Amino acid sequence: MAKRRWRMKFLNSIQTKFVLLFILVIAPLVAFLIYVNTYARNIVRTQVTDSYEKTLANFINKTDELFMGAEKYLANFLHKELDTTAIDYPFREETRNTLIKVRTNTKFTYMLNFMPDVDSFTYFSPQHSTLLLTTNRSGYDRKYMAAQNLMDDVAKSSRIAYGTFLSDFVSIDGELYLIRIYRDFPDIYLGAWINLNRLLESLGAVHSAILSADGEVLVSHGLPPERVGQILNDRAEHNGSNPQYFLLSRYSEHQGLRYVILIPSTDVLQNLSFFQKVIYWMPAVIFIIVVFYIAFIRRVLLTPMRTLIRGMQRISHGDLDTRIELNASNEFNYMNFAFNNMAEEIKTLKVSVYEEQLRVQLAEMKQLQMQINPHFYSNSLNLISGLAQLGDQESVQHMTQLLARYFRYVTASSRTVLTLKEELDHIRDYLTIQQYRYPDILSFDISMPPELGSASVPPLTLQPFVENSIIHGYQKKTKSFRILITCGTEHTADGGKLVVVTLEDNGIGVEPAKLAALRQNVSDVSRAAGESRHLGIWNVYRRLSLMFGERQASIDFESVDTGGLRVMVRFPYKTA
């Protein structure tokens, strides 16, 4: 039921209705923006994909022709150059053998000029470990060593049959070479080297890669191989899609390689001119409309409404001086005028109630003032009796005078406000009486700047703390016990002035747990009233609150590093 009422209240709110109206106006614009954005992306992606698909297809056809041309040349090489089979024959004339090698190298060099995408050709005869390498690029020595190791391995492993081809890979100086090896009779191995890095660069794509048949990244352009592998893995995990890249791939059956082009989404959309302008400017247009709409509604309706609601809230919190200016539209001016009249009538009616509350508070303060520990009376009378039995008439006379002033101060119920000087004089009389009980043990010192003597304070504000200091703080009967009372001032953030009375002793102090409980009980009426040992402290706090107002006065406790307890009583500086 409560949830239903809250829903009805929410739906009936005028702010909710204006928000719904705003959504109905803006929703078509947002939907149009989303449609334009989606349409543009689809069109551009389709065009870019078709363009790169054609480029990739033409490139693979070209590389297939390159591979087939190189393979055809290797397969027919020995048949056209019959004397090259005699390179390994044991000629008596070393000159003829050398000439045949030179002629073979010349033929290879000639073909490299017609096949610029082929990096090198090799001729290998395992019978006498004869190896020829012809290249039109640098790195001859490293290529020769790599070819020697590769051809030896292929010949020993018998991985290739007569008249067939084998593909293998060699990495030199960070570049990967694909070597197509052909085995011819009589046990001759011919190889064509193709630099895959240079081949991939000729594709012309910003980001591209060549993969093996099992999906391993062999070489990449524009991105590290590890990054390409990560993109492909992410694409597989997201069911073939990747929000950062468009991927195009084509597999060459003849080469056994897969060529991949990775197109960044940002590169695809950077060619959008019209659609990008629409996407960029539409939020700005919507924002401007929203700003003007909200500003208009806020000025004409929401601001006057919130002012009226805020005034009602202040009235409910007791600020009866709240008035609203008549500077809105006619409808709101009429409501504000009625509100001001109502506030004035409430203020008039509340004056009598406030005066009655003052009378009740005054009676309560007088009652609280009389809640003083009665044990002190009997102890004092017993002390006078003891002094009389000892015949110390001077002390009896002094004690009687002190006690008379003490009783006169306590029983002065007609006075609810005294000066700080009078309160400290009373504390001095009380401590002097206590010195008769604890001679040569109890000492005290009270200091106060003269200008603070006229500060107003409720009667018996400090006595409960002094009593607690003697009763609870002093337990070692043989150790001297000292009480220090000092007065000072502090300034508040709003420029006000506080009187700070600090009471400090060198007693046994208070344990941290009890100190925390004591701080909690100062202003907690329900807990303090239920604990007689804290009733006097709460009594002081309550009377300070009645005199200065709630949260205007405070009582703080803290432990002294050398032992003992420090009590700080703060209240506003006011003079009678």
C-alpha positions in Angstrom: 0.0 0.0 0.0 2.8 2.4 0.9 4.6 1.5 -2.3 1.5 2.3 -4.3 1.1 5.7 -2.6 4.7 6.5 -3.3 4.2 5.6 -7.0 1.1 7.7 -7.3 2.9 10.6 -5.6 5.9 10.3 -8.0 3.7 10.1 -11.1 1.6 13.1 -10.0 4.7 15.2 -9.5 4.9 18.1 -12.0 8.6 17.6 -12.3 8.0 14.0 -13.4 5.5 15.1 -16.0 7.9 17.7 -17.5 10.7 15.1 -17.6 8.4 12.7 -19.4 7.4 15.4 -21.9 11.1 16.2 -22.4 11.8 12.5 -23.1 8.9 12.4 -25.7 10.5 15.4 -27.5 14.1 14.2 -27.4 13.5 10.5 -28.1 12.8 10.9 -31.9 15.9 13.0 -32.3 18.0 10.5 -30.5 16.5 7.7 -32.5 17.2 9.5 -35.7 20.8 10.0 -34.6 21.2 6.3 -33.9 19.7 5.4 -37.3 22.0 7.8 -39.2 25.0 6.5 -37.3 24.1 2.8 -37.9 23.2 3.4 -41.6 26.5 5.3 -42.3 28.6 2.6 -40.6 26.9 -0.2 -42.6 27.3 1.6 -45.9 30.9 2.5 -45.3 31.8 -0.9 -44.0 30.2 -2.5 -47.0 32.1 -0.3 -49.4 35.4 -0.7 -47.7 34.9 -4.4 -47.4 34.2 -4.8 -51.1 37.2 -2.7 -52.0 39.6 -4.7 -49.8 38.1 -8.0 -50.9 38.9 -7.2 -54.5 42.4 -6.0 -53.6 43.0 -9.1 -51.5 41.7 -11.4 -54.3 43.9 -9.8 -56.9 46.9 -9.9 -54.6 46.5 -13.7 -54.0 46.0 -14.4 -57.7 49.2 -12.4 -58.3 51.2 -14.3 -55.6 49.8 -17.6 -56.9 51.2 -16.8 -60.3 54.5 -15.9 -58.7 54.7 -19.2 -56.9 53.6 -21.2 -59.9 56.1 -19.3 -62.2 59.0 -20.0 -59.8 58.0 -23.7 -59.4 57.7 -24.1 -63.2 61.2 -22.6 -63.6 62.6 -25.0 -61.0 60.9 -28.0 -62.5 62.3 -27.3 -66.0 65.7 -26.0 -64.9 67.7 -29.2 -65.2 66.0 -30.2 -68.4 67.0 -27.0 -70.1 70.4 -26.7 -68.5 71.7 -30.3 -68.9 75.4 -29.4 -68.2 74.4 -28.2 -64.6 74.0 -31.9 -63.6 77.7 -32.3 -64.1 78.7 -29.8 -61.4 79.5 -32.6 -59.0 81.3 -34.8 -61.5 85.0 -35.3 -60.7 86.5 -33.4 -63.5 90.2 -33.5 -63.9 90.0 -29.9 -65.1 88.8 -27.8 -62.2 88.4 -24.9 -64.7 85.4 -26.6 -66.4 83.7 -27.3 -63.1 84.0 -23.7 -62.1 82.7 -22.4 -65.4 79.6 -24.6 -65.1 78.9 -23.1 -61.6 79.4 -19.6 -63.0 77.0 -20.4 -65.8 74.4 -21.7 -63.3 74.7 -18.6 -61.1 74.3 -16.4 -64.2 71.1 -18.2 -65.2 69.7 -17.7 -61.7 70.7 -14.1 -61.7 69.0 -13.7 -65.1 65.8 -15.2 -63.8 65.8 -13.0 -60.6 65.7 -10.0 -62.9 62.5 -11.3 -64.4 61.1 -12.4 -61.0 61.7 -9.4 -58.7 59.5 -10.9 -56.0 61.8 -13.9 -55.7 64.6 -13.2 -53.3 67.1 -16.0 -54.1 67.6 -19.3 -55.9 69.6 -22.3 -54.5 71.1 -25.4 -56.1 72.1 -28.3 -53.8 73.6 -31.7 -54.5 74.0 -33.8 -51.3 76.3 -36.2 -53.0 79.3 -33.9 -52.7 77.6 -31.2 -50.5 77.7 -28.8 -53.4 75.6 -25.7 -52.7 75.0 -22.7 -54.9 73.1 -19.6 -53.7 72.2 -16.7 -56.0 70.5 -13.6 -54.5 69.9 -10.0 -55.7 69.8 -8.6 -52.1 72.1 -8.3 -49.1 72.8 -10.9 -46.5 74.5 -13.5 -48.7 76.5 -15.1 -45.9 73.6 -15.6 -43.5 71.4 -16.9 -46.3 74.1 -19.3 -47.4 74.5 -20.7 -43.9 70.7 -21.0 -43.6 70.4 -22.7 -47.0 73.2 -25.2 -46.1 71.4 -26.2 -42.9 68.0 -26.4 -44.5 69.1 -28.4 -47.5 71.1 -30.9 -45.4 68.1 -31.4 -43.2 65.8 -31.9 -46.1 68.1 -34.3 -47.9 68.8 -36.4 -44.7 65.1 -36.6 -43.7 63.9 -37.6 -47.1 60.8 -35.5 -46.6 60.3 -34.8 -50.3 59.9 -37.3 -53.2 61.3 -37.0 -56.7 59.4 -34.5 -58.9 57.5 -32.9 -55.9 57.7 -29.6 -54.0 58.1 -28.9 -50.3 57.6 -25.6 -48.5 59.8 -24.6 -45.5 60.5 -21.4 -43.6 63.8 -19.7 -42.6 64.1 -16.6 -40.4 67.1 -14.3 -41.0 67.5 -10.9 -39.3 63.9 -10.7 -38.3 62.6 -11.5 -41.8 60.8 -14.7 -42.7 61.5 -16.5 -46.0 59.3 -19.1 -47.6 61.4 -21.6 -49.6 59.8 -23.8 -52.2 62.1 -26.8 -52.7 62.0 -29.1 -55.7 63.7 -32.5 -55.9 64.9 -33.5 -59.3 66.8 -36.5 -60.7 69.5 -37.3 -60.0 69.0 -36.3 -56.3 69.3 -32.5 -57.0 67.4 -30.0 -54.7 66.5 -26.6 -56.2 64.9 -23.8 -54.1 63.2 -20.5 -54.7 63.3 -18.0 -51.8 60.4 -15.6 -51.3 60.6 -12.9 -48.6 57.2 -12.9 -46.9 57.7 -9.6 -45.1 58.5 -7.8 -48.4 55.6 -9.7 -50.0 53.2 -8.6 -47.3 54.3 -4.9 -47.7 53.4 -5.0 -51.4 49.8 -5.7 -50.4 49.5 -2.0 -49.5 47.3 -2.5 -46.4 48.0 -0.6 -43.2 47.6 -3.6 -41.0 48.0 -7.1 -42.5 49.3 -10.6 -41.7 50.2 -14.0 -43.2 49.0 -17.0 -41.3 50.0 -20.7 -41.7 47.4 -23.3 -42.5 46.9 -24.0 -38.8 46.3 -20.3 -37.9 49.8 -19.4 -36.6 50.8 -15.8 -37.4 54.0 -16.0 -39.5 54.6 -12.3 -40.4 52.6 -9.1 -39.8 52.7 -5.6 -41.1 51.7 -2.5 -39.0 51.0 -4.5 -35.9 53.2 -6.9 -33.8 52.4 -10.6 -34.4 51.4 -10.9 -30.8 48.8 -8.2 -31.2 47.5 -9.8 -34.4 47.1 -13.1 -32.6 45.2 -11.4 -29.7 42.8 -9.7 -32.2 42.1 -13.0 -33.9 41.5 -14.7 -30.5 39.2 -11.9 -29.4 37.3 -12.2 -32.7 36.9 -16.0 -32.2 35.6 -15.4 -28.6 33.1 -12.8 -29.8 31.7 -15.1 -32.6 33.6 -13.6 -35.4 33.2 -9.9 -34.5 35.6 -7.3 -33.1 34.5 -3.8 -32.3 38.0 -2.3 -33.0 38.8 -4.0 -36.3 37.2 -5.2 -39.5 38.9 -8.5 -40.6 39.2 -9.8 -44.2 40.9 -13.0 -44.9 41.5 -15.3 -47.9 43.2 -18.7 -48.1 45.5 -19.7 -50.9 45.3 -23.4 -51.6 48.3 -23.4 -53.8 50.5 -21.6 -51.2 49.0 -23.1 -48.1 48.9 -19.6 -46.6 46.1 -17.3 -45.3 46.3 -13.6 -45.9 44.5 -11.3 -43.5 43.8 -7.6 -43.6 42.9 -5.8 -40.4 41.1 -2.5 -40.9 40.7 -0.3 -37.8 37.2 1.0 -37.2 38.5 4.5 -36.9 40.1 4.3 -40.3 36.9 3.1 -41.8 34.9 6.0 -40.3 37.4 8.7 -41.0 36.3 9.0 -44.6 32.8 9.9 -43.5 32.2 13.6 -44.1 28.5 14.3 -44.1 27.5 11.6 -41.7 30.3 12.5 -39.3 29.2 16.1 -39.3 25.7 14.9 -38.5 26.9 12.7 -35.7 29.1 15.5 -34.3 26.6 18.3 -34.5 23.4 16.5 -33.6 24.4 16.1 -29.9 25.3 19.8 -29.8 22.0 20.8 -31.3 20.1 18.5 -28.8 22.2 19.9 -25.9 21.3 23.5 -26.9 17.6 22.6 -27.1 17.7 20.9 -23.8 19.5 23.8 -22.1 17.0 26.4 -23.4 14.1 24.1 -22.5 15.3 23.4 -19.0 16.2 27.1 -18.4 12.7 28.2 -19.5 10.9 25.6 -17.4 13.1 26.3 -14.4 12.6 30.0 -14.5 8.9 30.0 -15.2 7.8 27.1 -13.1 10.3 25.1 -11.1 12.2 27.9 -9.4 9.0 29.7 -8.0 7.7 26.3 -7.0 10.9 25.3 -5.2 10.9 28.7 -3.5 7.4 28.1 -2.2 8.2 24.6 -1.1 11.5 25.8 0.6 9.5 28.4 2.5 7.0 25.8 3.7 9.9 23.7 4.9 11.4 26.6 6.8 8.1 27.2 8.5 7.8 23.6 9.5 11.3 23.8 11.0 10.3 26.8 13.1 11.6 29.8 11.1 8.4 31.9 11.2 10.2 35.0 9.8 10.4 33.4 6.4 8.7 35.5 3.6 8.6 35.0 -0.1 9.1 37.9 -2.6 6.3 38.6 -5.0 8.4 38.6 -8.2 7.0 35.6 -10.1 4.1 35.1 -12.4 0.6 36.2 -11.4 -0.4 32.7 -10.3 2.6 32.2 -8.1 2.4 35.8 -6.7 -1.1 35.0 -5.4 0.1 31.8 -3.7 3.2 33.6 -2.2 0.9 36.4 -0.9 -1.3 33.8 0.8 1.8 32.0 2.2 3.2 35.3 3.7 -0.2 36.0 5.4 -0.3 32.4 6.8 3.3 32.7 8.2 2.5 35.9 9.9 -0.6 34.4 11.6 1.4 31.4 12.7 4.1 33.6 14.2 1.5 35.6 16.2 -0.2 32.5 17.5 3.1 30.9 18.5 4.3 33.8 20.7 2.0 32.8 23.6 3.1 29.2 23.3 6.7 30.2 23.3 6.2 32.3 26.5 4.6 29.3 28.2 7.5 27.2 27.2 9.9 29.7 28.8 8.0 29.5 32.1 8.2 25.7 32.0 12.0 25.8 31.2 12.6 28.2 34.1 10.8 25.9 36.5 12.8 22.9 35.1 16.1 24.7 35.5 15.3 25.5 39.2 14.5 21.9 39.8 17.7 20.6 38.1 19.7 23.2 40.1 18.7 21.5 43.3 19.8 18.0 42.2 23.1 18.1 44.2 24.7 15.1 46.0 23.5 15.3 49.7 26.5 13.3 51.0 28.6 16.4 51.1 26.3 17.9 53.8 26.7 15.0 56.2 30.5 14.8 55.6 30.9 18.5 56.3 29.0 18.4 59.5 31.0 15.4 60.7 34.2 17.3 59.9 33.0 20.3 62.0 32.1 18.0 64.9 35.6 16.4 64.7 37.3 19.8 64.7 35.3 20.9 67.7 36.2 17.8 69.7 39.9 18.6 69.0 39.3 22.1 70.3 40.4 23.8 67.0 38.0 26.8 67.4 39.6 28.8 64.6 39.2 26.0 62.1 35.7 25.4 63.3 34.9 29.1 62.7 36.5 29.1 59.3 34.8 25.9 58.3 31.4 27.2 59.5 31.8 30.4 57.4 32.8 28.4 54.3 29.9 26.0 54.8 27.5 28.9 55.3 28.5 30.5 52.0 28.4 27.1 50.3 24.8 26.5 51.5 23.7 30.0 50.7 25.0 29.6 47.1 23.4 26.2 46.6 20.0 27.2 48.1 19.7 30.4 46.1 17.0 29.0 43.9 15.7 32.4 42.9 18.8 33.0 40.8 19.2 30.9 37.6 22.1 32.9 36.2 25.3 33.9 37.9 28.7 35.2 36.8 31.7 33.0 36.2 33.6 34.8 39.1 30.8 33.8 41.5 30.9 30.2 40.3 34.7 30.0 40.8 34.5 31.6 44.2 32.0 28.9 45.2 34.4 26.2 43.8 37.2 27.8 45.9 35.1 27.5 49.0 34.2 23.9 48.2 37.8 22.9 47.6 38.9 24.7 50.8 36.4 22.6 52.7 37.8 19.5 51.1 41.3 20.5 52.2 40.1 20.2 55.8 39.3 16.6 55.0 42.6 15.9 53.2 45.2 18.2 54.8 48.7 18.2 53.2 47.3 16.0 50.4 44.8 18.1 48.4 45.9 21.3 46.6 44.3 23.4 43.9 44.9 26.4 41.7 42.2 28.5 40.0 43.1 31.1 37.4 40.8 33.3 35.4 41.4 36.5 33.3 39.5 39.4 34.9 37.6 40.1 31.7 35.9 36.7 31.9 34.6 37.3 35.4 31.3 38.8 34.1 30.5 35.8 31.8 27.1 34.3 32.5 26.8 30.7 33.7 24.2 28.5 35.4 24.8 27.9 39.1 26.7 24.8 40.1 28.1 24.2 36.6 31.6 23.2 37.7 31.0 21.6 41.1 29.9 18.1 39.7 33.3 17.8 37.9 35.3 18.8 40.9 33.3 16.3 43.1 34.0 13.5 40.5 37.6 14.4 40.4 38.0 14.0 44.2 35.7 10.9 44.5 36.9 9.0 41.4 40.2 10.5 40.5 41.8 10.5 44.0 42.3 6.9 45.4 45.9 6.8 46.6 45.6 8.3 50.1 49.3 8.9 50.5 49.9 10.6 47.2 49.4 14.4 46.8 46.4 15.2 44.7 46.2 18.5 42.7 43.3 20.1 40.8 44.0 22.9 38.3 41.1 25.1 36.9 41.9 27.6 34.1 39.7 29.8 32.0 40.2 31.0 28.5 38.4 31.8 25.2 37.9 30.4 21.7 36.5 31.8 18.6 33.9 30.0 16.4 33.8 29.9 12.6 31.0 32.5 12.5 33.0 35.0 14.7 31.4 34.1 18.0 33.2 33.8 21.3 33.3 30.8 23.6 34.3 30.6 27.2 36.5 27.5 27.9 36.8 26.3 31.5 39.4 23.5 31.8 39.5 21.3 34.9 42.5 19.0 35.2 43.8 16.6 37.9 46.7 14.2 38.4 44.5 11.3 39.6 44.3 7.8 38.2 42.6 8.8 35.0 39.9 6.9 33.0 40.2 3.8 30.9 39.7 4.4 27.1 36.4 2.3 27.1 35.0 4.2 30.0 36.1 7.5 28.5 34.2 6.7 25.3 31.1 5.8 27.3 31.4 9.0 29.3 31.5 11.1 26.1 28.5 9.3 24.8 26.5 9.8 28.0 27.0 13.5 28.1 24.3 14.3 25.6 22.4 11.0 25.6 19.5 11.8 27.9 18.1 8.3 28.1 21.4 6.7 29.0 22.6 9.4 31.4 19.3 9.6 33.3 19.5 5.8 33.9 23.0 5.9 35.3 23.2 7.8 38.7 27.0 8.2 38.4 26.6 10.3 35.2 23.4 12.1 36.3 25.4 15.2 37.7 27.3 15.6 34.4 24.1 15.3 32.4 22.5 17.8 34.8 25.2 20.4 33.9 24.8 19.7 30.2 21.0 20.0 30.4 21.2 23.3 32.2 23.7 24.7 29.8 21.5 23.7 26.9 18.5 25.4 28.5 20.4 28.6 29.0 22.3 28.9 25.8 20.3 26.6 23.4 20.8 23.1 22.0 24.3 22.4 20.6 25.6 25.8 21.7 27.5 24.4 24.8 29.7 21.3 25.0 31.5 19.1 27.5 34.6 17.2 26.4 36.8 14.7 28.2 40.3 13.6 27.5 43.1 11.7 29.3 46.2 13.6 30.4 49.5 12.1 29.2 51.0 12.2 32.7 47.9 10.6 34.2 44.6 12.1 35.3 41.6 13.5 33.4 41.0 16.8 31.7 37.5 18.2 31.4 36.7 21.1 29.1 33.4 23.0 29.4 32.6 25.4 26.5 29.7 27.8 26.4 29.0 31.1 24.6 30.3 34.3 26.2 27.4 36.3 27.4 27.1 38.9 30.2 24.2 39.3 32.6 
